[in-house]
Amino acid sequence: MRLLIVEDERRLARSLAGGLAAEGFAVDVVHDGREGLHRAAEGVHDLVLLDIMLPGLNGYRVCAALRAAGNDVPILMLTAKDGEYDEAEGLDTGADDYLAKPFSYVVLVARIKALLRRRGATGPAPVLRLGALSVDTAARRVHRGDEEVALTAKEFAVLEQLAVRAGEVVGKPEILEHVWDFAYEGDPNIIEVYVSALRRKLGAASIETVRGAGYRMARP
């Protein structure tokens, strides 16, 4: 699956691209509306993440132009605005879904996968296998051998970030960006609470602490 991100806030665009690439998507990024319209019109993307407040052409006009040309690519609009009128306008121009900033990365990925399923696309392979551990990213279920392990939504989201990058060190800032809101300003040590809970449920050796760098799940 190939995604197009049209977002002029470059730090956010980089974070989104990195996280979605870790999910198994191919990602292209542009930072203005005219270039976004040009790239989306190429017809090679399975979904477009489209900001509303863009230089050149705003997201409403990009979306309307694509639909007027008969392009039915799924469009998920992203905006700092949060009001009924803005949502109605976005959907009236042909957007498939709408997400207001700041948003949870977990919610964003769930919306993307839902839109791709609605279109009939399968997306990346949803089941990650790490030794005796099986992580079903579509059903959001975890098994250790034949036994299902009950996780909270946040526990699963932390585990998923580590599992999709098994063998790599994943830092606390990356986990915070992908699992909590992008605007999260709380204590980054909250991650230690969730990692401890995962170790209790999955086994003490399931997640390794790399001192001063982050956490790593071993690739079998």
N, C-alpha and C positions, 0 to 999 in steps of 0.2 A: 504494500500500500504506500502511495506517495501523497504527502500532504503539502499544501502551500500555506505559509504563514504570511499574512500581509499586516504588518504591525510596525509603526514608526518609533515606538519606545524600544530602543535597541537592546537594553538590558533584558527586558521582558521577552523580546523575540529570541535572544540567545538562550535564555532559560527554557523557554518552551521547546525550542529546537533540540536542545540537549536532552531534555526529558523524554520527548517523543521519539527521538532516535534510540534512546535506551529501551523504549517499549517495542522497538522493532520496525518502526516506520522510517521510510525515506522522507527527508524534509527539505524543502526549499524555502528561503526567506527573502522577502523584499520589504522595502520600507516606505513606499508611497503608493497612492491609489492607481496612478496611470500604469506603473510597472506591474502592479498587482493584476490589473485588468488584462494587460498584455499576456502575462504568464498564465493566468487562469484560462484565457481563451485558447491556449495551446491544446487543451483537452487531455493533458497527461496526468492530471492530479485526480485523486479519488475523493478529496475533501479540501475545502478552503476555510482556514481560520482568518476571519476578516474583521479588523478593527474598524470602528465607525469614524473616529476623528483622525483622518489621514491627510497629508499634504497632496496636492495635485487633484485628486478626486476623493470625495469622502466615501465611506463604505456603502452608504445607501445607493449612491450613483454607480459604484462598481457592481453591486449586486443587481441593480435594475438593468444595467447594460448587458450583463451576462445572461439574464433571463430573457431579455428582449431578443438576444441573438440565438435563443434556443438552447443555451448551455444549462444542463440540469445538474451540474456538480453540486453535491451537498455543501451548504454554506452555514458555518457556525459563526455568528457575529459576536465580537468582543467589544465592550465599551465601558468607559468610566461612568457613563450616564446610567441612571437607574430609575426609570419612570415608565408608567403604563403607555404614555404617548410614544416614547422612543421605541419601546418594544413593538408596539403596533405598527409603527412606520417601518421598522426593520423587517418584520414578517410580511407586511404588505408589499415590499419590494422583491420578495421571493426568497428571503432567508429561511433556512430550515429550523434553526434554533438560535438562541440568544443567551448570552452569559455576561453578567455585569461584573466588573472589577471592583474590589479584589475578589478572586475566586479561588476555590480549592483545586489544586492540581488533580486530585482524585476525581472530583466532579467533572472536570474538563475531559479527562480520559474516558470516563464513563459516557459522557455525551457524545464524544467522537465515535466510540465503539458502537453506541446505539444508532447513530446516523449511518454508519457503514453497514451495520446489520440490516437496517431498514432498506438500504439500497441493494442488499443482497451480496455485499462483499464480506469476506471471511475475516480479514485483518490478519495480523501476525499470529503465529501458532500460539494458542492461549494457554497451553499446559507446559510449565517449566518443571523439569525433573532434575533433582539434585540428590543423587544417591537414593536413600529411602524416602526422601521428601518429594511430594508432588504438589505444585502450586498451580491451580487452575485460575488463570487471570480473568476468564470470561465469567465463570460461575462464582468466582471469589471464594473458593473453598481450598482447604489445605488438608492433605493426608500425609501421615507418617506411617509408611508401610500400608497396612490395610485399615488403619485407624484414622478417622477424621479428627482434626484438631480444631477446636472452636476458637476463633480469633475475633476481636473487635474490628470495626472498620479501620481504625487508625493502625492497629497492629498489623492488619493485612497490608495496608498501604506501605508501611515501613518495610515489611518483609518483601513485598513485590519489588520495591526499589533496589533492594540488595540482591534479590534472586535474578532479576533481569540483567544484572551486571556481575554475575557470579565470577569470582576470580579477580575482580577489580576492587580497589579500595574506594569506598563511597564516603565522602566527607559529610559532616553534620550540616553545613550550609546547603549542600545539594538536597539532602533529605528534607530539610525544612522547606526549601523552595517547592519541592514536588509534592509533599504530603500536606503541609499546612498552607494557609493563605500566603500569597506572594507578599502581602503587606505585614506578615507576622513579625512582631518585634519583641516577643517574649523570650524566656530563658531557653537558649539552645540545648541546655542539659535535659530538657523534656524528652529528648530522643533516648537518653540513657534509660529512662523509665520504661519505654516501649521495648528497647532491646533486651532489657532484663526480663520483661514479661515473655518475650519470644523465646529466650533461652530456657526459661522454666517450662514452657509448653513444648518446645521442639528439641530440647537437649542442650546442655551447657556448651557443647562444642559446635553448635550449629552456626554461630556468628562469632567471628574473631574480631577482637579489638586491635586495631593498628595504632599504637600510641602516637598521639599528636597528628594523626591523619584521618581516622574515621573507622569504618567497619568493613568487613569483607566476609562474604560467604564463599566457601571453598567450591571450586568447580570439580565435580567428580571425574 
